[in-house]
Amino acid sequence: MTGKTLVMGSFDGIHLGHAEVVREALRRDPEATVVCFEPVPRQYFGYPEWHRRLTTPQERANRLGELEVGSIEVLCFDEEVQERDSGDFLSELTGDGAVRRIVVGYDYHFGRRREGGVDTLQSWCRHRDIEVVIVGPVMLGDKDVKSERIRDLIDAGDLEKAARLLGRRYSALGPVSRGRGVGKRLGFPTMNVRVPGCKLLPPAGSYAGLLGRSPMAVFVPRTRKGLVEAHSPHGRSFPYGTVVEVEFVEFLREPERGLDDEHLAALIKTDVRKVMEVAEE
């Protein structure tokens, strides 16, 4: 049997459930192609207010690379695509007859108003001699692992449980940019990491974090969206423009308001001490 294997989904987060779908495709065909949309459909329909991506486009590509996916096909999700019925969508996707197998998760939907589901997919492919593989849910506790469940955990600051569903710590990727110099003035210079506005960040406050294997005191501002500030207790720094990935390990405290420099510096000093304690655990 010749032809391509496609593994299809939104894949926002590449959590344990997504990873199992991809691994099942790769077990059957190491050259399987992941097909996903940009923007993800929920982002398209929620624009501009929806800022809840678990993985930005680059983060998603990085996670898929870690799963050793050799090929990723990113389709543009726009008005034309969202109005296409399920049959037309599949016809265009498999148009040249080169697709031999499609792998999806149990809750996969496609087509106008999400009219197509796994039953639609199986029926359509059966008449075209295309194998369909449906991968069941991955359970954690008594619930299946889903992106919205992870979003709720991050909103609640429950990073430990979110990490269990993701199979890794939650993180934010972005370039180091010039800041206002407040941390440096207080004796705690920070790297300002700019993340895309679509990215979901944990609640505002201070966190114990990591950059690679280095402990970081991480701060998510209350008012400056799309920004993560990271201070290295060991003095590690990167030039402006360097893309770095900050991992969130543990929530420490909510942000304080109205503090003078002396009290704010003392608070940050306590944060740094807690960061080092977390790093040693």
Stockholm file with secondary structure:
# STOCKHOLM 1.0

chainA/1-281         MTGKTLVMGSFDGIHLGHAEVVREALRRDPEATVVCFEPVPRQYFGYPEWHRRLTTPQERANRLGELEVGSIEVLCFDEEVQERDSGDFLSELTGDGAVRRIVVGYDYHFGRRREGGVDTLQSWCRHRDIEVVIVGPVMLGDKDVKSERIRDLIDAGDLEKAARLLGRRYSALGPVSRGRGVGKRLGFPTMNVRVPGCKLLPPAGSYAGLLGRSPMAVFVPRTRKGLVEAHSPHGRSFPYGTVVEVEFVEFLREPERGLDDEHLAALIKTDVRKVMEVAEE
#=GR chainA/1-281 SS CCSEEEEECCCSSCCHHHHHHHHHHHHHCTTCEEEEEESCHHHHHHTTTCCCBSSCHHHHHHHHHHTTCCEEEEEECCHHHHTSCHHHHHHHHTTTSCEEEEEEETTCCBSGGGCBCHHHHHHHHHTTTCEEEEECCCEETTEECCHHHHHHHHHTTCHHHHHHHHTSCCEEEEEEECCCSHHHHTTCCCEEEECCTTBCCCCSEEEEEEETTEEEEEEECSSSTTEEEEECTTCCCCCTTCEEEEEEEEEEECCCCSCCHHHHHHHHHHHHHHHHHHHHC
#=GC SS_cons         CCSEEEEECCCSSCCHHHHHHHHHHHHHCTTCEEEEEESCHHHHHHTTTCCCBSSCHHHHHHHHHHTTCCEEEEEECCHHHHTSCHHHHHHHHTTTSCEEEEEEETTCCBSGGGCBCHHHHHHHHHTTTCEEEEECCCEETTEECCHHHHHHHHHTTCHHHHHHHHTSCCEEEEEEECCCSHHHHTTCCCEEEECCTTBCCCCSEEEEEEETTEEEEEEECSSSTTEEEEECTTCCCCCTTCEEEEEEEEEEECCCCSCCHHHHHHHHHHHHHHHHHHHHC
//
